[in-house]
Amino acid sequence: MAGVEIHANAIATLMEGNAIAIAIPNLWTRSLFVFVLVGGIAYLVARNKHNRIKILVSFACAIIWGGVSYITFISTQLFFPTAIPIIAIVAVAMSYLTCEIVLQQLRKKQLVDIIRKNPSSRIAQEILSQQEEIRDLLLQRELEISGKMLDGRYRIVKVLGSGGFSETYIAEDTRLPGNPLCVVKQLQPVNNKPEQMEVARRLFSSEAQTLQKLGSYSQIPQLLAYFEEEDEFYLVQEYILGNALSQEIPSGKRNNQEFVIEMLCDILQTLAFVHENGVIHRDIKPSNIMRRKSDRKLVLIDFGAVKQVSTDLLENLEQTAITIGIGTKGYAPTEQCLGKPQYSSDIYAVGMIAIKALTGIPPHELEHDESGQLIWLDKADVNHYFAEILNKMVCESFQKRYQSTSEVITALNQLILSQNIPSPSSNNSSINTLALDDCDTPTTPWDGLSEK
């Protein structure tokens, strides 16, 4: 029946003298028409910034051209190229759809990497609470590595953080009674060439020995072991049960002066010991200071110097006088960002922590005046003399800051005595003459991984 209908339709059309015709009979002209039509639509689509709009416009153009071709055929009996242009336009739409899917996957991967670096931050927790898929990806990573044995002894229990060329885990020491928890830090050098791996191995060993020495202080995690496995370096440190200082001084909360002075006393005592041993921490910030649950003292963790093992500093062994900048925005001063840390760089970071605690404002959100001085006094309730101490700690020029922790301790002692400010409780931290006597200022800053 279909064939009969087609023939009947053709005969009727010829009898009325209204034959069906191809609008563009010449093949090359027809090809050029299709090229211009599809190219013009592709240009129109490409002018939009968002892939989703490009996809919608492409499909809309395909539908419109199909409608125009049909109406033209019905009204004038002219055939315009229809199928090939529509297929080409749909192909343009599908290409943008593919690009959008790929970009979404890349963005998701970047977001997962960022959250892995800061898993405990408020923003990260908010994202995880709303993005089930991202949470599943992080859990999948934990499942992949959970239970893995390192050095035939340390069983990974949880991934604490990841970023750059390192990861941090909580692990069980299976060779000790009760399988006590410890923190394992994995460091992966950028370059695994034999000669540079040998240098990295030597520097890593030197750094581990330095951390072992620092770990003898009660408020620095003890180094339990260090080893190399599959061209990756591992540090095993004491697990500190407690909360990060960042939970005590969150954004938006203004703490009183007495609390901040007590906090400073506690941190400076530990920092004095660190500097006394020729080490610059280089990554002091609230999340790297733990309030130990057992005695409520502040413990300084995550020494930035060791991170140098994972950088491309090893690419140029002659540049040992300048190190790659390590630190956190707002807490790292200019000279540290330029790769030239000083002892006063750590003092700057501690001062910024104090100002954050007093104002409730993250350091990177505070403004500076024309002279480079930090503007914060109008946002805190603080004694004038204490403000002077903090301003000197966070001076933009490192030459104008306190050059040693002993100088800051002396200034705080004088403030406490002259202003009748309650002294820090002996249960937490104290500044005393003995501490001052023990704080000899080092003469040469130690850069972390420079070869001696």
SEKOLLO-213075 format. One record per residue (C-alpha): residue in one letter; residue number from 1; x, y, z. Coordinates in steps of 0.05 Angstrom, whole numbers. Example, Ala and Ser with C-alpha at 12.3 -4.5 7.8 and 13.67 -1.06 7.14 Angstrom:
! residues 2
{residu A	num 1	c1 246	c2 -90	c3 156};
{residu S	num 2	c1 273	c2 -21	c3 143};
This chain:
! residues 452
{residu M	num 1	c1 0	c2 0	c3 0};
{residu A	num 2	c1 58	c2 47	c3 14};
{residu G	num 3	c1 84	c2 41	c3 -57};
{residu V	num 4	c1 15	c2 54	c3 -86};
{residu E	num 5	c1 8	c2 117	c3 -44};
{residu I	num 6	c1 77	c2 143	c3 -67};
{residu H	num 7	c1 61	c2 132	c3 -140};
{residu A	num 8	c1 -9	c2 163	c3 -133};
{residu N	num 9	c1 22	c2 223	c3 -100};
{residu A	num 10	c1 74	c2 231	c3 -155};
{residu I	num 11	c1 21	c2 225	c3 -211};
{residu A	num 12	c1 -25	c2 275	c3 -177};
{residu T	num 13	c1 33	c2 324	c3 -169};
{residu L	num 14	c1 52	c2 318	c3 -244};
{residu M	num 15	c1 -21	c2 327	c3 -266};
{residu E	num 16	c1 -24	c2 392	c3 -227};
{residu G	num 17	c1 43	c2 415	c3 -257};
{residu N	num 18	c1 74	c2 423	c3 -189};
{residu A	num 19	c1 133	c2 374	c3 -189};
{residu I	num 20	c1 179	c2 362	c3 -129};
{residu A	num 21	c1 249	c2 392	c3 -141};
{residu I	num 22	c1 317	c2 396	c3 -107};
{residu A	num 23	c1 328	c2 468	c3 -83};
{residu I	num 24	c1 403	c2 466	c3 -97};
{residu P	num 25	c1 416	c2 417	c3 -155};
{residu N	num 26	c1 491	c2 428	c3 -161};
{residu L	num 27	c1 530	c2 380	c3 -115};
{residu W	num 28	c1 587	c2 429	c3 -99};
{residu T	num 29	c1 540	c2 486	c3 -86};
{residu R	num 30	c1 498	c2 441	c3 -42};
{residu S	num 31	c1 561	c2 421	c3 -4};
{residu L	num 32	c1 581	c2 493	c3 5};
{residu F	num 33	c1 511	c2 509	c3 30};
{residu V	num 34	c1 515	c2 454	c3 83};
{residu F	num 35	c1 585	c2 477	c3 103};
{residu V	num 36	c1 563	c2 550	c3 112};
{residu L	num 37	c1 499	c2 529	c3 149};
{residu V	num 38	c1 534	c2 483	c3 198};
{residu G	num 39	c1 594	c2 528	c3 205};
{residu G	num 40	c1 551	c2 589	c3 220};
{residu I	num 41	c1 511	c2 551	c3 273};
{residu A	num 42	c1 576	c2 524	c3 303};
{residu Y	num 43	c1 603	c2 596	c3 307};
{residu L	num 44	c1 538	c2 620	c3 339};
{residu V	num 45	c1 542	c2 564	c3 390};
{residu A	num 46	c1 615	c2 575	c3 406};
{residu R	num 47	c1 602	c2 648	c3 426};
{residu N	num 48	c1 568	c2 624	c3 490};
{residu K	num 49	c1 613	c2 615	c3 550};
{residu H	num 50	c1 577	c2 557	c3 583};
{residu N	num 51	c1 578	c2 487	c3 553};
{residu R	num 52	c1 507	c2 473	c3 576};
{residu I	num 53	c1 480	c2 533	c3 537};
{residu K	num 54	c1 521	c2 511	c3 477};
{residu I	num 55	c1 488	c2 442	c3 480};
{residu L	num 56	c1 418	c2 471	c3 485};
{residu V	num 57	c1 430	c2 521	c3 428};
{residu S	num 58	c1 458	c2 466	c3 383};
{residu F	num 59	c1 397	c2 421	c3 394};
{residu A	num 60	c1 351	c2 481	c3 384};
{residu C	num 61	c1 384	c2 498	c3 318};
{residu A	num 62	c1 378	c2 426	c3 294};
{residu I	num 63	c1 304	c2 426	c3 310};
{residu I	num 64	c1 293	c2 494	c3 277};
{residu W	num 65	c1 328	c2 474	c3 213};
{residu G	num 66	c1 288	c2 410	c3 211};
{residu G	num 67	c1 224	c2 451	c3 218};
{residu V	num 68	c1 246	c2 502	c3 164};
{residu S	num 69	c1 262	c2 445	c3 115};
{residu Y	num 70	c1 194	c2 412	c3 127};
{residu I	num 71	c1 155	c2 476	c3 119};
{residu T	num 72	c1 193	c2 493	c3 55};
{residu F	num 73	c1 179	c2 424	c3 27};
{residu I	num 74	c1 105	c2 428	c3 44};
{residu S	num 75	c1 95	c2 498	c3 17};
{residu T	num 76	c1 141	c2 500	c3 -44};
{residu Q	num 77	c1 157	c2 426	c3 -57};
{residu L	num 78	c1 232	c2 442	c3 -53};
{residu F	num 79	c1 281	c2 395	c3 -21};
{residu F	num 80	c1 335	c2 430	c3 20};
{residu P	num 81	c1 393	c2 390	c3 51};
{residu T	num 82	c1 364	c2 367	c3 117};
{residu A	num 83	c1 391	c2 302	c3 145};
{residu I	num 84	c1 465	c2 317	c3 138};
{residu P	num 85	c1 462	c2 387	c3 170};
{residu I	num 86	c1 420	c2 361	c3 227};
{residu I	num 87	c1 468	c2 304	c3 240};
{residu A	num 88	c1 527	c2 353	c3 238};
{residu I	num 89	c1 493	c2 401	c3 286};
{residu V	num 90	c1 476	c2 345	c3 334};
{residu A	num 91	c1 549	c2 322	c3 330};
{residu V	num 92	c1 570	c2 393	c3 351};
{residu A	num 93	c1 522	c2 387	c3 410};
{residu M	num 94	c1 549	c2 319	c3 429};
{residu S	num 95	c1 621	c2 344	c3 427};
{residu Y	num 96	c1 604	c2 399	c3 476};
{residu L	num 97	c1 567	c2 349	c3 519};
{residu T	num 98	c1 629	c2 305	c3 521};
{residu C	num 99	c1 672	c2 365	c3 540};
{residu E	num 100	c1 624	c2 383	c3 596};
{residu I	num 101	c1 627	c2 312	c3 624};
{residu V	num 102	c1 703	c2 312	c3 622};
{residu L	num 103	c1 708	c2 380	c3 654};
{residu Q	num 104	c1 660	c2 360	c3 709};
{residu Q	num 105	c1 703	c2 299	c3 724};
{residu L	num 106	c1 766	c2 342	c3 726};
{residu R	num 107	c1 733	c2 393	c3 772};
{residu K	num 108	c1 709	c2 337	c3 817};
{residu K	num 109	c1 780	c2 308	c3 821};
{residu Q	num 110	c1 808	c2 377	c3 838};
{residu L	num 111	c1 755	c2 387	c3 891};
{residu V	num 112	c1 770	c2 318	c3 921};
{residu D	num 113	c1 845	c2 336	c3 923};
{residu I	num 114	c1 830	c2 402	c3 958};
{residu I	num 115	c1 785	c2 368	c3 1010};
{residu R	num 116	c1 838	c2 315	c3 1022};
{residu K	num 117	c1 888	c2 370	c3 1040};
{residu N	num 118	c1 840	c2 402	c3 1089};
{residu P	num 119	c1 791	c2 348	c3 1110};
{residu S	num 120	c1 774	c2 380	c3 1177};
{residu S	num 121	c1 759	c2 451	c3 1153};
{residu R	num 122	c1 689	c2 478	c3 1160};
{residu I	num 123	c1 680	c2 489	c3 1085};
{residu A	num 124	c1 705	c2 418	c3 1069};
{residu Q	num 125	c1 656	c2 388	c3 1119};
{residu E	num 126	c1 599	c2 430	c3 1088};
{residu I	num 127	c1 616	c2 405	c3 1018};
{residu L	num 128	c1 620	c2 333	c3 1042};
{residu S	num 129	c1 553	c2 339	c3 1076};
{residu Q	num 130	c1 520	c2 360	c3 1010};
{residu Q	num 131	c1 560	c2 321	c3 959};
{residu E	num 132	c1 548	c2 247	c3 969};
{residu E	num 133	c1 588	c2 228	c3 908};
{residu I	num 134	c1 651	c2 265	c3 932};
{residu R	num 135	c1 644	c2 233	c3 1000};
{residu D	num 136	c1 641	c2 166	c3 966};
{residu L	num 137	c1 705	c2 180	c3 927};
{residu L	num 138	c1 742	c2 198	c3 991};
{residu L	num 139	c1 716	c2 136	c3 1025};
{residu Q	num 140	c1 737	c2 95	c3 964};
{residu R	num 141	c1 808	c2 121	c3 972};
{residu E	num 142	c1 807	c2 102	c3 1046};
{residu L	num 143	c1 782	c2 33	c3 1029};
{residu E	num 144	c1 837	c2 24	c3 978};
{residu I	num 145	c1 893	c2 40	c3 1027};
{residu S	num 146	c1 861	c2 17	c3 1093};
{residu G	num 147	c1 896	c2 -44	c3 1120};
{residu K	num 148	c1 959	c2 -35	c3 1079};
{residu M	num 149	c1 1022	c2 -54	c3 1116};
{residu L	num 150	c1 1082	c2 -9	c3 1115};
{residu D	num 151	c1 1151	c2 -35	c3 1134};
{residu G	num 152	c1 1117	c2 -100	c3 1153};
{residu R	num 153	c1 1095	c2 -67	c3 1217};
{residu Y	num 154	c1 1049	c2 -6	c3 1210};
{residu R	num 155	c1 978	c2 -21	c3 1188};
{residu I	num 156	c1 942	c2 39	c3 1158};
{residu V	num 157	c1 875	c2 53	c3 1193};
{residu K	num 158	c1 855	c2 121	c3 1165};
{residu V	num 159	c1 878	c2 174	c3 1115};
{residu L	num 160	c1 887	c2 240	c3 1154};
{residu G	num 161	c1 906	c2 284	c3 1096};
{residu S	num 162	c1 935	c2 287	c3 1026};
{residu G	num 163	c1 965	c2 340	c3 983};
{residu G	num 164	c1 1023	c2 354	c3 936};
{residu F	num 165	c1 1072	c2 297	c3 942};
{residu S	num 166	c1 1054	c2 271	c3 1011};
{residu E	num 167	c1 1000	c2 235	c3 1050};
{residu T	num 168	c1 988	c2 228	c3 1125};
{residu Y	num 169	c1 957	c2 166	c3 1157};
{residu I	num 170	c1 937	c2 141	c3 1224};
{residu A	num 171	c1 966	c2 71	c3 1232};
{residu E	num 172	c1 971	c2 15	c3 1283};
{residu D	num 173	c1 1038	c2 -10	c3 1307};
{residu T	num 174	c1 1027	c2 -85	c3 1302};
{residu R	num 175	c1 1091	c2 -102	c3 1338};
{residu L	num 176	c1 1073	c2 -69	c3 1403};
{residu P	num 177	c1 1022	c2 -96	c3 1454};
{residu G	num 178	c1 953	c2 -67	c3 1443};
{residu N	num 179	c1 971	c2 -42	c3 1372};
{residu P	num 180	c1 979	c2 31	c3 1394};
{residu L	num 181	c1 963	c2 85	c3 1343};
{residu C	num 182	c1 1016	c2 128	c3 1309};
{residu V	num 183	c1 1019	c2 179	c3 1253};
{residu V	num 184	c1 1055	c2 159	c3 1189};
{residu K	num 185	c1 1075	c2 212	c3 1138};
{residu Q	num 186	c1 1092	c2 190	c3 1068};
{residu L	num 187	c1 1138	c2 234	c3 1028};
{residu Q	num 188	c1 1148	c2 222	c3 954};
{residu P	num 189	c1 1206	c2 257	c3 918};
{residu V	num 190	c1 1188	c2 291	c3 852};
{residu N	num 191	c1 1248	c2 260	c3 816};
{residu N	num 192	c1 1268	c2 187	c3 823};
{residu K	num 193	c1 1332	c2 190	c3 784};
{residu P	num 194	c1 1385	c2 147	c3 819};
{residu E	num 195	c1 1434	c2 203	c3 834};
{residu Q	num 196	c1 1380	c2 250	c3 860};
{residu M	num 197	c1 1346	c2 195	c3 899};
{residu E	num 198	c1 1413	c2 184	c3 934};
{residu V	num 199	c1 1415	c2 257	c3 954};
{residu A	num 200	c1 1342	c2 255	c3 976};
{residu R	num 201	c1 1357	c2 193	c3 1018};
{residu R	num 202	c1 1415	c2 228	c3 1052};
{residu L	num 203	c1 1376	c2 291	c3 1066};
{residu F	num 204	c1 1316	c2 253	c3 1090};
{residu S	num 205	c1 1359	c2 215	c3 1139};
{residu S	num 206	c1 1389	c2 280	c3 1165};
{residu E	num 207	c1 1319	c2 311	c3 1173};
{residu A	num 208	c1 1294	c2 249	c3 1209};
{residu Q	num 209	c1 1351	c2 254	c3 1259};
{residu T	num 210	c1 1334	c2 327	c3 1271};
{residu L	num 211	c1 1261	c2 309	c3 1284};
{residu Q	num 212	c1 1284	c2 254	c3 1331};
{residu K	num 213	c1 1323	c2 306	c3 1371};
{residu L	num 214	c1 1264	c2 354	c3 1372};
{residu G	num 215	c1 1218	c2 298	c3 1394};
{residu S	num 216	c1 1255	c2 295	c3 1461};
{residu Y	num 217	c1 1215	c2 357	c3 1480};
{residu S	num 218	c1 1149	c2 341	c3 1514};
{residu Q	num 219	c1 1107	c2 386	c3 1468};
{residu I	num 220	c1 1134	c2 360	c3 1402};
{residu P	num 221	c1 1112	c2 292	c3 1376};
{residu Q	num 222	c1 1165	c2 239	c3 1386};
{residu L	num 223	c1 1195	c2 208	c3 1323};
{residu L	num 224	c1 1185	c2 133	c3 1330};
{residu A	num 225	c1 1216	c2 109	c3 1265};
{residu Y	num 226	c1 1234	c2 127	c3 1194};
{residu F	num 227	c1 1244	c2 83	c3 1133};
{residu E	num 228	c1 1243	c2 79	c3 1057};
{residu E	num 229	c1 1197	c2 34	c3 1018};
{residu E	num 230	c1 1187	c2 32	c3 942};
{residu D	num 231	c1 1224	c2 98	c3 931};
{residu E	num 232	c1 1180	c2 133	c3 981};
{residu F	num 233	c1 1201	c2 159	c3 1049};
{residu Y	num 234	c1 1161	c2 149	c3 1113};
{residu L	num 235	c1 1163	c2 182	c3 1181};
{residu V	num 236	c1 1128	c2 150	c3 1240};
{residu Q	num 237	c1 1110	c2 197	c3 1297};
{residu E	num 238	c1 1074	c2 197	c3 1363};
{residu Y	num 239	c1 998	c2 203	c3 1357};
{residu I	num 240	c1 973	c2 263	c3 1395};
{residu L	num 241	c1 903	c2 253	c3 1422};
{residu G	num 242	c1 868	c2 320	c3 1425};
{residu N	num 243	c1 840	c2 377	c3 1383};
{residu A	num 244	c1 872	c2 427	c3 1337};
{residu L	num 245	c1 879	c2 498	c3 1362};
{residu S	num 246	c1 838	c2 520	c3 1302};
{residu Q	num 247	c1 777	c2 492	c3 1338};
{residu E	num 248	c1 790	c2 538	c3 1397};
{residu I	num 249	c1 799	c2 601	c3 1355};
{residu P	num 250	c1 750	c2 594	c3 1297};
{residu S	num 251	c1 734	c2 652	c3 1251};
{residu G	num 252	c1 682	c2 698	c3 1281};
{residu K	num 253	c1 701	c2 684	c3 1354};
{residu R	num 254	c1 739	c2 738	c3 1393};
{residu N	num 255	c1 779	c2 710	c3 1451};
{residu N	num 256	c1 799	c2 752	c3 1512};
{residu Q	num 257	c1 870	c2 777	c3 1523};
{residu E	num 258	c1 885	c2 731	c3 1582};
{residu F	num 259	c1 870	c2 669	c3 1539};
{residu V	num 260	c1 914	c2 694	c3 1483};
{residu I	num 261	c1 973	c2 711	c3 1528};
{residu E	num 262	c1 969	c2 642	c3 1559};
{residu M	num 263	c1 966	c2 611	c3 1490};
{residu L	num 264	c1 1027	c2 652	c3 1468};
{residu C	num 265	c1 1066	c2 631	c3 1530};
{residu D	num 266	c1 1054	c2 558	c3 1515};
{residu I	num 267	c1 1072	c2 562	c3 1441};
{residu L	num 268	c1 1134	c2 606	c3 1452};
{residu Q	num 269	c1 1164	c2 558	c3 1503};
{residu T	num 270	c1 1162	c2 502	c3 1451};
{residu L	num 271	c1 1186	c2 548	c3 1395};
{residu A	num 272	c1 1245	c2 570	c3 1438};
{residu F	num 273	c1 1267	c2 497	c3 1441};
{residu V	num 274	c1 1258	c2 489	c3 1366};
{residu H	num 275	c1 1299	c2 550	c3 1349};
{residu E	num 276	c1 1351	c2 532	c3 1401};
{residu N	num 277	c1 1364	c2 469	c3 1361};
{residu G	num 278	c1 1374	c2 509	c3 1297};
{residu V	num 279	c1 1307	c2 492	c3 1265};
{residu I	num 280	c1 1256	c2 538	c3 1232};
{residu H	num 281	c1 1187	c2 507	c3 1233};
{residu R	num 282	c1 1161	c2 547	c3 1173};
{residu D	num 283	c1 1088	c2 524	c3 1176};
{residu I	num 284	c1 1061	c2 548	c3 1243};
{residu K	num 285	c1 986	c2 557	c3 1240};
{residu P	num 286	c1 927	c2 538	c3 1285};
{residu S	num 287	c1 916	c2 470	c3 1251};
{residu N	num 288	c1 988	c2 451	c3 1264};
{residu I	num 289	c1 982	c2 462	c3 1339};
{residu M	num 290	c1 945	c2 409	c3 1379};
{residu R	num 291	c1 914	c2 417	c3 1448};
{residu R	num 292	c1 934	c2 351	c3 1480};
{residu K	num 293	c1 876	c2 319	c3 1517};
{residu S	num 294	c1 917	c2 290	c3 1574};
{residu D	num 295	c1 948	c2 354	c3 1601};
{residu R	num 296	c1 915	c2 410	c3 1559};
{residu K	num 297	c1 984	c2 433	c3 1534};
{residu L	num 298	c1 996	c2 457	c3 1463};
{residu V	num 299	c1 1037	c2 410	c3 1419};
{residu L	num 300	c1 1072	c2 435	c3 1356};
{residu I	num 301	c1 1065	c2 387	c3 1298};
{residu D	num 302	c1 1079	c2 381	c3 1223};
{residu F	num 303	c1 1147	c2 413	c3 1214};
{residu G	num 304	c1 1149	c2 445	c3 1145};
{residu A	num 305	c1 1223	c2 434	c3 1135};
{residu V	num 306	c1 1214	c2 360	c3 1123};
{residu K	num 307	c1 1167	c2 375	c3 1065};
{residu Q	num 308	c1 1228	c2 397	c3 1026};
{residu V	num 309	c1 1244	c2 324	c3 1012};
{residu S	num 310	c1 1184	c2 323	c3 965};
{residu T	num 311	c1 1200	c2 387	c3 926};
{residu D	num 312	c1 1240	c2 397	c3 863};
{residu L	num 313	c1 1295	c2 431	c3 902};
{residu L	num 314	c1 1335	c2 369	c3 885};
{residu E	num 315	c1 1332	c2 389	c3 812};
{residu N	num 316	c1 1386	c2 441	c3 826};
{residu L	num 317	c1 1433	c2 421	c3 881};
{residu E	num 318	c1 1474	c2 484	c3 875};
{residu Q	num 319	c1 1416	c2 528	c3 900};
{residu T	num 320	c1 1421	c2 507	c3 972};
{residu A	num 321	c1 1422	c2 578	c3 999};
{residu I	num 322	c1 1350	c2 591	c3 979};
{residu T	num 323	c1 1294	c2 543	c3 995};
{residu I	num 324	c1 1226	c2 536	c3 963};
{residu G	num 325	c1 1173	c2 575	c3 1000};
{residu I	num 326	c1 1133	c2 533	c3 1049};
{residu G	num 327	c1 1077	c2 560	c3 1091};
{residu T	num 328	c1 1004	c2 580	c3 1094};
{residu K	num 329	c1 973	c2 643	c3 1067};
{residu G	num 330	c1 966	c2 695	c3 1121};
{residu Y	num 331	c1 1014	c2 661	c3 1169};
{residu A	num 332	c1 1075	c2 660	c3 1124};
{residu P	num 333	c1 1112	c2 728	c3 1118};
{residu T	num 334	c1 1141	c2 755	c3 1053};
{residu E	num 335	c1 1212	c2 730	c3 1062};
{residu Q	num 336	c1 1187	c2 660	c3 1075};
{residu C	num 337	c1 1143	c2 660	c3 1013};
{residu L	num 338	c1 1205	c2 681	c3 974};
{residu G	num 339	c1 1242	c2 620	c3 1001};
{residu K	num 340	c1 1285	c2 656	c3 1051};
{residu P	num 341	c1 1257	c2 638	c3 1120};
{residu Q	num 342	c1 1285	c2 669	c3 1184};
{residu Y	num 343	c1 1274	c2 652	c3 1257};
{residu S	num 344	c1 1231	c2 715	c3 1260};
{residu S	num 345	c1 1186	c2 683	c3 1206};
{residu D	num 346	c1 1161	c2 634	c3 1258};
{residu I	num 347	c1 1151	c2 691	c3 1307};
{residu Y	num 348	c1 1110	c2 727	c3 1254};
{residu A	num 349	c1 1065	c2 665	c3 1247};
{residu V	num 350	c1 1055	c2 660	c3 1323};
{residu G	num 351	c1 1036	c2 734	c3 1325};
{residu M	num 352	c1 986	c2 723	c3 1270};
{residu I	num 353	c1 954	c2 666	c3 1309};
{residu A	num 354	c1 947	c2 713	c3 1369};
{residu I	num 355	c1 915	c2 767	c3 1326};
{residu K	num 356	c1 868	c2 716	c3 1295};
{residu A	num 357	c1 847	c2 694	c3 1365};
{residu L	num 358	c1 835	c2 766	c3 1388};
{residu T	num 359	c1 797	c2 790	c3 1326};
{residu G	num 360	c1 764	c2 726	c3 1301};
{residu I	num 361	c1 787	c2 746	c3 1231};
{residu P	num 362	c1 833	c2 702	c3 1188};
{residu P	num 363	c1 900	c2 736	c3 1175};
{residu H	num 364	c1 892	c2 737	c3 1100};
{residu E	num 365	c1 828	c2 778	c3 1107};
{residu L	num 366	c1 861	c2 834	c3 1147};
{residu E	num 367	c1 883	c2 896	c3 1111};
{residu H	num 368	c1 949	c2 935	c3 1114};
{residu D	num 369	c1 960	c2 1010	c3 1115};
{residu E	num 370	c1 1005	c2 1048	c3 1067};
{residu S	num 371	c1 1067	c2 1033	c3 1109};
{residu G	num 372	c1 1051	c2 958	c3 1108};
{residu Q	num 373	c1 1027	c2 957	c3 1181};
{residu L	num 374	c1 972	c2 907	c3 1195};
{residu I	num 375	c1 904	c2 940	c3 1212};
{residu W	num 376	c1 871	c2 901	c3 1268};
{residu L	num 377	c1 869	c2 942	c3 1333};
{residu D	num 378	c1 799	c2 968	c3 1320};
{residu K	num 379	c1 774	c2 897	c3 1316};
{residu A	num 380	c1 800	c2 872	c3 1384};
{residu D	num 381	c1 795	c2 889	c3 1457};
{residu V	num 382	c1 868	c2 889	c3 1476};
{residu N	num 383	c1 917	c2 925	c3 1522};
{residu H	num 384	c1 959	c2 978	c3 1487};
{residu Y	num 385	c1 1025	c2 948	c3 1510};
{residu F	num 386	c1 1004	c2 878	c3 1488};
{residu A	num 387	c1 984	c2 907	c3 1421};
{residu E	num 388	c1 1054	c2 936	c3 1413};
{residu I	num 389	c1 1085	c2 868	c3 1426};
{residu L	num 390	c1 1040	c2 836	c3 1373};
{residu N	num 391	c1 1053	c2 891	c3 1323};
{residu K	num 392	c1 1128	c2 880	c3 1330};
{residu M	num 393	c1 1119	c2 805	c3 1321};
{residu V	num 394	c1 1081	c2 815	c3 1255};
{residu C	num 395	c1 1121	c2 873	c3 1227};
{residu E	num 396	c1 1127	c2 867	c3 1151};
{residu S	num 397	c1 1202	c2 876	c3 1153};
{residu F	num 398	c1 1235	c2 816	c3 1186};
{residu Q	num 399	c1 1293	c2 861	c3 1210};
{residu K	num 400	c1 1245	c2 901	c3 1252};
{residu R	num 401	c1 1212	c2 841	c3 1286};
{residu Y	num 402	c1 1236	c2 807	c3 1349};
{residu Q	num 403	c1 1296	c2 767	c3 1327};
{residu S	num 404	c1 1289	c2 712	c3 1378};
{residu T	num 405	c1 1235	c2 679	c3 1420};
{residu S	num 406	c1 1273	c2 701	c3 1483};
{residu E	num 407	c1 1260	c2 774	c3 1464};
{residu V	num 408	c1 1185	c2 760	c3 1459};
{residu I	num 409	c1 1185	c2 722	c3 1524};
{residu T	num 410	c1 1221	c2 780	c3 1559};
{residu A	num 411	c1 1170	c2 830	c3 1531};
{residu L	num 412	c1 1112	c2 787	c3 1555};
{residu N	num 413	c1 1143	c2 779	c3 1624};
{residu Q	num 414	c1 1149	c2 854	c3 1630};
{residu L	num 415	c1 1077	c2 863	c3 1607};
{residu I	num 416	c1 1051	c2 813	c3 1658};
{residu L	num 417	c1 1090	c2 846	c3 1715};
{residu S	num 418	c1 1076	c2 919	c3 1697};
{residu Q	num 419	c1 1003	c2 912	c3 1679};
{residu N	num 420	c1 983	c2 863	c3 1734};
{residu I	num 421	c1 958	c2 814	c3 1682};
{residu P	num 422	c1 945	c2 745	c3 1711};
{residu S	num 423	c1 1003	c2 698	c3 1697};
{residu P	num 424	c1 990	c2 636	c3 1655};
{residu S	num 425	c1 970	c2 577	c3 1698};
{residu S	num 426	c1 1026	c2 530	c3 1717};
{residu N	num 427	c1 984	c2 472	c3 1692};
{residu N	num 428	c1 987	c2 497	c3 1620};
{residu S	num 429	c1 1047	c2 540	c3 1607};
{residu S	num 430	c1 1092	c2 590	c3 1641};
{residu I	num 431	c1 1144	c2 640	c3 1623};
{residu N	num 432	c1 1201	c2 641	c3 1673};
{residu T	num 433	c1 1273	c2 662	c3 1680};
{residu L	num 434	c1 1298	c2 592	c3 1668};
{residu A	num 435	c1 1265	c2 591	c3 1600};
{residu L	num 436	c1 1300	c2 656	c3 1582};
{residu D	num 437	c1 1367	c2 629	c3 1603};
{residu D	num 438	c1 1357	c2 568	c3 1559};
{residu C	num 439	c1 1339	c2 608	c3 1497};
{residu D	num 440	c1 1405	c2 625	c3 1464};
{residu T	num 441	c1 1391	c2 655	c3 1396};
{residu P	num 442	c1 1421	c2 614	c3 1339};
{residu T	num 443	c1 1469	c2 652	c3 1295};
{residu T	num 444	c1 1454	c2 617	c3 1229};
{residu P	num 445	c1 1384	c2 601	c3 1204};
{residu W	num 446	c1 1374	c2 528	c3 1186};
{residu D	num 447	c1 1338	c2 519	c3 1120};
{residu G	num 448	c1 1314	c2 449	c3 1128};
{residu L	num 449	c1 1346	c2 408	c3 1073};
{residu S	num 450	c1 1407	c2 447	c3 1052};
{residu E	num 451	c1 1468	c2 404	c3 1049};
{residu K	num 452	c1 1520	c2 421	c3 1100};
